[in-house]
Amino acid sequence: MVGTAAGSDSTFVRGMAVFSAIATAALYLLGLAAVGLAVGEVGRGADSTPLRECRDASQRPRDAQVSAHEVRFLPLNVMCRTTDVHVFTSPVVPSWLNPALTTAFASSLAFTAGALVQTNRRTAARSRYGRGDGLEDELAAPAPGR
């Protein structure tokens, strides 16, 4: 049978994989909500077109008229376009969100890979030692010639 230390390590890695996947999903949904709220205001009432965040953005070229916006989903942002073909990013999505999303996604992949490696090693050890019988004794015993 696999020792409790190996089992708790495996549980920790799987738990971190699940946690980082949930964090990734939560961050992405937060960004989608921010974009959805901003874009949802376009065309509703006076002074709502073009996108207010595009008109008020500090990155907007001086004296340029904003003509359109485009939502991008990877990385999550809203691109604003002016009548003279300049493109800039609106501040709808917070600047920290995409780096945090990338970090959470990368950690999710890393922890998932680690959990898969541990599972494969445990499965190989069980098949090698007959469903784990005597596994602790074999692992604890020194290798021949040492």
Disulfide bonds with the S-S distance in Angstrom:
Cys54-Cys80 1.79
